[in-house]
Amino acid sequence: METKKVAIVGYSRIPFARINTAYADLDNQELLEAALNGLINKYRLQGKLLGEVAGGAVIKHISESNLIRESVMNTALDPATPACDLQQACDTGIEAAVYIGNKIALGQIESGIACGVEAMSNIPFESAPRLRKALLKANKEKSAFGKLKQLLTPKLKDWMPIAYKGQEPKTGLVMGGHTEITAKYYNISREEQDELALKSHQNMAKAYDEGFFDDMIIPAFGLDKDNNLRRDTSIEKLSQLKPAFDKENGTLTAGNSTPFTDGASALLMGSEEWANANGLPILAYVTFSEVAGIEYVENKQNLLLAPVFAADRMLRKAGMSLEDFDYYEIHEAFAAQVLATIKIWENDDLAKKFGLEKALGKIDRSKLNVKGGSLAVAHPFAATGGRIIGTLAKLLHEKGSGKGFISICAARGQGVTMILEK
């Protein structure tokens, strides 16, 4: 069976906003609908029946169990367009693109949308087990006295909501705690991390000034630009920030780590035939992708290093090395995680410790996150994949040819890589 070529046809996202700022009162569905409507309006998809829409949010309320389908039904797409929720932590957006892309390649659908959203300002609180059980029992009681009796069962402390901390259940550490271990293990200095963070902000500021994002970002809810960008940051300012996770000996700070963020993104994908029939441009093709996991409970420095394996498998299948790319889009969850991953990819001894035959090649740093990365734009978990794919597709389309490399790490020791070609 011959597979079809998978094209990135369009992109749209709303500005990304730091938690509890511009989108403080909005939920996942409202943010996602804004991104989807931006895509629909931009590419005149009103009334179109697409093959499928897939995406998700990493953190959802119970009422959002069918988030993508509910969102699609509130847009101008043909309401018969099916939709699917999926989730793989920070890989969610790129995995949605893989899901849609695979269906296009197999001829199951001709077109689709991959999307992702995160409303961190509106995340649900957890309740204590004793309170939850009391509320369930009270709900079953028929009399007011019976309900009151059940509600008096929990202790006062049980009524306190439990806030989201983002800890890894098997280690009790947050992602930044794990990455502190990574930074120490691979001797990633504070200076290196701050330099990468500064470059991210500088590249993004330049991209804004050049108008690169003008057709990518749809103004929403009073915001027309990403509000995490710091044009006035400097090495001096970054160096003055205190460690955020290891207060005594840490090198990770608020400046070289991504903050909690709200945002949404959407990608329009299709076969060549569908794109041509609808008069839409082919920005780039998805040619290879790989997902990997890694052990990180015993080896706590490994949490965000699964892309080491994903990139190795993908490049061997593609017959390429790291030198073969015009652009590199590597998700900057933390500067230390980017630097450690690159260090392993480029070093024979370190690569062999992961079971790789040899180093994967070298990355030209002048081609890395050339329009800014997650440290500047910030990181709404499930929306980052769409942002990165859209950015790289536009870069290749403007160049007219070339290859682009994507790497995104995720919680629970997972990672995804992808190759786009024009």
Solvent accessible surface area in square Angstrom, and as a share of the most:
residue,aa,sasa,rsa
1,M,186,0.83
2,E,164,0.74
3,T,90,0.52
4,K,72,0.30
5,K,110,0.47
6,V,12,0.07
7,A,0,0.00
8,I,0,0.00
9,V,0,0.00
10,G,0,0.00
11,Y,12,0.05
12,S,3,0.02
13,R,6,0.02
14,I,0,0.00
15,P,0,0.00
16,F,0,0.00
17,A,0,0.00
18,R,77,0.28
19,I,53,0.27
20,N,100,0.52
21,T,64,0.37
22,A,43,0.33
23,Y,0,0.00
24,A,36,0.28
25,D,138,0.71
26,L,27,0.13
27,D,44,0.23
28,N,4,0.02
29,Q,46,0.20
30,E,72,0.32
31,L,0,0.00
32,L,0,0.00
33,E,29,0.13
34,A,21,0.16
35,A,0,0.00
36,L,0,0.00
37,N,52,0.27
38,G,5,0.05
39,L,0,0.00
40,I,1,0.01
41,N,94,0.48
42,K,61,0.26
43,Y,24,0.09
44,R,166,0.61
45,L,2,0.01
46,Q,92,0.41
47,G,54,0.52
48,K,73,0.31
49,L,109,0.54
50,L,3,0.02
51,G,22,0.21
52,E,15,0.07
53,V,0,0.00
54,A,0,0.00
55,G,0,0.00
56,G,1,0.01
57,A,1,0.01
58,V,31,0.18
59,I,25,0.13
60,K,62,0.26
61,H,59,0.26
62,I,171,0.87
63,S,101,0.65
64,E,15,0.07
65,S,75,0.49
66,N,90,0.46
67,L,1,0.00
68,I,0,0.00
69,R,75,0.27
70,E,86,0.38
71,S,0,0.00
72,V,0,0.00
73,M,98,0.44
74,N,88,0.45
75,T,20,0.11
76,A,48,0.37
77,L,4,0.02
78,D,40,0.21
79,P,86,0.54
80,A,66,0.51
81,T,0,0.00
82,P,62,0.39
83,A,25,0.20
84,C,37,0.22
85,D,43,0.22
86,L,39,0.19
87,Q,99,0.44
88,Q,37,0.17
89,A,11,0.08
90,C,5,0.03
91,D,0,0.00
92,T,0,0.00
93,G,3,0.03
94,I,0,0.00
95,E,35,0.16
96,A,0,0.00
97,A,1,0.01
98,V,28,0.16
99,Y,64,0.24
100,I,0,0.00
101,G,6,0.06
102,N,84,0.43
103,K,51,0.22
104,I,0,0.00
105,A,19,0.14
106,L,78,0.39
107,G,39,0.38
108,Q,115,0.51
109,I,22,0.11
110,E,65,0.29
111,S,3,0.02
112,G,0,0.00
113,I,0,0.00
114,A,1,0.01
115,C,2,0.01
116,G,0,0.00
117,V,0,0.00
118,E,1,0.00
119,A,5,0.04
120,M,1,0.01
121,S,23,0.15
122,N,53,0.27
123,I,35,0.18
124,P,45,0.28
125,F,131,0.54
126,E,107,0.48
127,S,33,0.21
128,A,14,0.11
129,P,78,0.49
130,R,98,0.36
131,L,13,0.07
132,R,106,0.39
133,K,127,0.54
134,A,5,0.04
135,L,80,0.40
136,L,107,0.53
137,K,112,0.48
138,A,7,0.05
139,N,120,0.62
140,K,165,0.70
141,E,59,0.26
142,K,199,0.84
143,S,59,0.38
144,A,84,0.65
145,F,153,0.64
146,G,9,0.08
147,K,74,0.31
148,L,98,0.49
149,K,127,0.54
150,Q,37,0.16
151,L,57,0.28
152,L,130,0.65
153,T,83,0.48
154,P,11,0.07
155,K,116,0.49
156,L,156,0.78
157,K,143,0.60
158,D,9,0.05
159,W,112,0.39
160,M,133,0.59
161,P,80,0.50
162,I,71,0.36
163,A,52,0.41
164,Y,80,0.31
165,K,131,0.55
166,G,26,0.25
167,Q,86,0.38
168,E,1,0.01
169,P,100,0.63
170,K,150,0.64
171,T,29,0.17
172,G,40,0.38
173,L,56,0.28
174,V,46,0.27
175,M,39,0.17
176,G,2,0.02
177,G,14,0.14
178,H,1,0.00
179,T,2,0.01
180,E,7,0.03
181,I,61,0.31
182,T,6,0.04
183,A,2,0.02
184,K,98,0.41
185,Y,128,0.49
186,Y,13,0.05
187,N,121,0.62
188,I,8,0.04
189,S,42,0.27
190,R,42,0.15
191,E,113,0.51
192,E,73,0.33
193,Q,0,0.00
194,D,3,0.02
195,E,102,0.46
196,L,21,0.11
197,A,0,0.00
198,L,27,0.13
199,K,106,0.45
200,S,2,0.02
201,H,11,0.05
202,Q,95,0.42
203,N,21,0.11
204,M,2,0.01
205,A,13,0.10
206,K,126,0.54
207,A,1,0.01
208,Y,25,0.10
209,D,100,0.52
210,E,101,0.45
211,G,23,0.22
212,F,11,0.05
213,F,12,0.05
214,D,114,0.59
215,D,63,0.33
216,M,5,0.02
217,I,11,0.06
218,I,48,0.25
219,P,91,0.57
220,A,11,0.08
221,F,97,0.41
222,G,89,0.86
223,L,30,0.15
224,D,86,0.44
225,K,102,0.43
226,D,6,0.03
227,N,44,0.23
228,N,5,0.02
229,L,26,0.13
230,R,100,0.36
231,R,134,0.49
232,D,98,0.51
233,T,23,0.14
234,S,30,0.20
235,I,62,0.31
236,E,112,0.50
237,K,101,0.43
238,L,8,0.04
239,S,61,0.40
240,Q,139,0.62
241,L,71,0.35
242,K,171,0.72
243,P,30,0.19
244,A,37,0.29
245,F,76,0.32
246,D,40,0.21
247,K,142,0.60
248,E,147,0.66
249,N,110,0.56
250,G,10,0.10
251,T,32,0.18
252,L,0,0.00
253,T,0,0.00
254,A,76,0.59
255,G,13,0.12
256,N,0,0.00
257,S,9,0.06
258,T,27,0.15
259,P,29,0.18
260,F,81,0.34
261,T,0,0.00
262,D,0,0.00
263,G,0,0.00
264,A,0,0.00
265,S,2,0.01
266,A,1,0.01
267,L,1,0.01
268,L,0,0.00
269,M,0,0.00
270,G,0,0.00
271,S,0,0.00
272,E,53,0.24
273,E,103,0.46
274,W,32,0.11
275,A,0,0.00
276,N,107,0.55
277,A,89,0.69
278,N,41,0.21
279,G,62,0.59
280,L,17,0.09
281,P,57,0.36
282,I,30,0.15
283,L,9,0.04
284,A,0,0.00
285,Y,33,0.12
286,V,25,0.14
287,T,55,0.32
288,F,68,0.28
289,S,38,0.25
290,E,25,0.11
291,V,64,0.37
292,A,6,0.05
293,G,42,0.40
294,I,23,0.12
295,E,80,0.36
296,Y,17,0.07
297,V,47,0.27
298,E,146,0.65
299,N,64,0.33
300,K,70,0.30
301,Q,20,0.09
302,N,16,0.08
303,L,1,0.01
304,L,6,0.03
305,L,1,0.00
306,A,0,0.00
307,P,3,0.02
308,V,0,0.00
309,F,46,0.19
310,A,0,0.00
311,A,0,0.00
312,D,15,0.08
313,R,89,0.33
314,M,1,0.01
315,L,5,0.02
316,R,150,0.55
317,K,136,0.57
318,A,20,0.16
319,G,70,0.67
320,M,34,0.15
321,S,39,0.25
322,L,0,0.00
323,E,95,0.43
324,D,67,0.35
325,F,4,0.02
326,D,38,0.20
327,Y,38,0.14
328,Y,3,0.01
329,E,1,0.01
330,I,4,0.02
331,H,0,0.00
332,E,2,0.01
333,A,2,0.02
334,F,13,0.05
335,A,0,0.00
336,A,0,0.00
337,Q,5,0.02
338,V,0,0.00
339,L,11,0.06
340,A,0,0.00
341,T,3,0.02
342,I,1,0.00
343,K,77,0.33
344,I,0,0.00
345,W,0,0.00
346,E,35,0.16
347,N,61,0.31
348,D,71,0.37
349,D,100,0.52
350,L,30,0.15
351,A,0,0.00
352,K,115,0.49
353,K,161,0.68
354,F,32,0.13
355,G,67,0.64
356,L,11,0.05
357,E,140,0.63
358,K,131,0.56
359,A,18,0.14
360,L,18,0.09
361,G,14,0.13
362,K,118,0.50
363,I,11,0.06
364,D,65,0.34
365,R,119,0.44
366,S,85,0.55
367,K,73,0.31
368,L,10,0.05
369,N,4,0.02
370,V,35,0.20
371,K,33,0.14
372,G,3,0.03
373,G,1,0.01
374,S,0,0.00
375,L,4,0.02
376,A,0,0.00
377,V,2,0.01
378,A,0,0.00
379,H,6,0.03
380,P,0,0.00
381,F,22,0.09
382,A,0,0.00
383,A,0,0.00
384,T,0,0.00
385,G,0,0.00
386,G,5,0.05
387,R,11,0.04
388,I,1,0.00
389,I,0,0.00
390,G,1,0.01
391,T,2,0.01
392,L,0,0.00
393,A,0,0.00
394,K,18,0.08
395,L,10,0.05
396,L,0,0.00
397,H,73,0.33
398,E,108,0.49
399,K,99,0.42
400,G,47,0.45
401,S,54,0.35
402,G,17,0.16
403,K,65,0.28
404,G,0,0.00
405,F,0,0.00
406,I,0,0.00
407,S,3,0.02
408,I,0,0.00
409,C,2,0.01
410,A,0,0.00
411,A,13,0.10
412,R,116,0.42
413,G,1,0.01
414,Q,51,0.23
415,G,0,0.00
416,V,0,0.00
417,T,0,0.00
418,M,0,0.00
419,I,0,0.00
420,L,0,0.00
421,E,37,0.16
422,K,75,0.32
